[in-house]
């Protein structure tokens, strides 16, 4: 009987000894990830568990919270899909074609990375407001873009576009032209070559770009808080709702909304990774 208890103990001690004898790069990596990712997530979950589960459920499923989830996740998902299409098209043009000012346009793709989000929101609100360059063109038709859910989508499109372009571009550059030429020599048309030869190799990077863009859009705050009216049941997003709860000193309510955002984001990213793995296997 003693032997059966000693075996797991020895195994645990061996595992612990292995952790203690890790190389310094491994120790630094584990320590950095623990400080930057694991501990904040653990603190968030711990604070959300300080009250009764019924209270957690009441706050998480309140009408205002459900509306904020809808605006946040649905809009982010739709904009990620749109950028998946147009980002791939932009990457294709930048890789396959030569035209004037190509380098300038290519560098402009990274502008959302460098531009402060508040500046981006101010720019979008100015351009798409009823008196702006674009907003004034659609205003006579009764269409308002800024300070609506449509404006939230425009902001999410702007800040998440580079993720798709920059993940697809390197793969397009590495595609061997001989494969396409072989398909043409066998009688394949341009459309057949594109859908059967090129697209299967781009599925994985496109999904990665869509996942990154979706994650970025879900967590966006700085630009959307300016371009949206932030009215519940209209265009209020979950990050802004969290900030509003903090302004009201409702720290537990803000924590609950944050936990829901974390859980749903992880679930959607996990689903996208499964689809990506399927694409690698069967493409």
CORPE-V457422 format. One record per backbone hydrogen bond with DSSP energy under -0.5 kcal/mol. CO is the residue of the C=O (numbers start at 1). NH is the residue of the N-H. Records with the same first field share a line. If there is no record, write none. Layout:
# CORPE-V457422
CO->NH + NH
This chain:
# CORPE-V457422
1->5
2->6
3->7
4->8
5->9
6->10
7->11
8->12
9->13
10->14
11->15
12->16
13->17
14->18
15->19
16->20
17->21
19->22
23->27
24->28
25->29
26->30
27->31
28->32
29->33
30->34
31->35
32->36
33->37 + 38
34->39
37->41
38->42
39->43
40->44
41->45
42->46
43->47
44->48
45->49
46->49
47->50
52->55 + 56
53->57
54->58
55->59
56->60
57->61
59->62
62->66
63->67
64->68
65->69
66->70
67->71
68->72 + 238
69->73 + 74
70->74 + 75
71->75
72->76
73->77
74->78
75->79
76->80
77->81
78->82
79->83
80->84
81->85
82->86
83->87
84->88
85->89
86->90
87->91
88->92
89->93
90->94
91->95
92->96
93->97
99->102
101->105
102->106
103->107
104->108
105->109
106->109
107->110
108->111
109->112
110->113 + 114
111->115
116->120
117->121
118->122
119->123
120->124
121->125
122->126
123->127
124->128
125->129
127->134 + 135
128->145 + 146
129->132
132->136
134->137 + 138
135->139
136->140
138->141 + 143
139->142
142->144
145->148 + 151
148->152
149->153
150->154
151->155
152->156
153->157
154->158
155->159
156->160
157->161
160->163 + 164
161->164 + 165
162->166
163->167
164->168
165->169
166->170
168->172
169->173
170->174
171->175
172->175
176->179 + 180
177->181
178->182
179->183
180->184
181->185
182->186
183->188
184->187
189->193
190->194
191->195
192->196
193->197 + 198
194->199
198->201 + 202
199->202 + 203
202->206
203->207
204->208
205->209
206->210
207->211
208->212
209->213
210->214
211->215
212->216
213->217
214->218
215->219
217->220
221->225
223->226 + 227
224->228
227->147
231->234 + 235 + 236
237->241
238->242
239->243
240->244
241->245
242->246
243->247
244->248
245->250
246->249
249->251
250->254
251->255
252->256
253->257
254->258
255->259
256->260
257->261
258->262
259->263
260->264
261->265
262->266
263->267
264->268
265->269
266->270
267->271
268->272
269->273
270->274
271->275
272->276
273->277
274->278
275->279
276->280
277->281
278->282
279->283
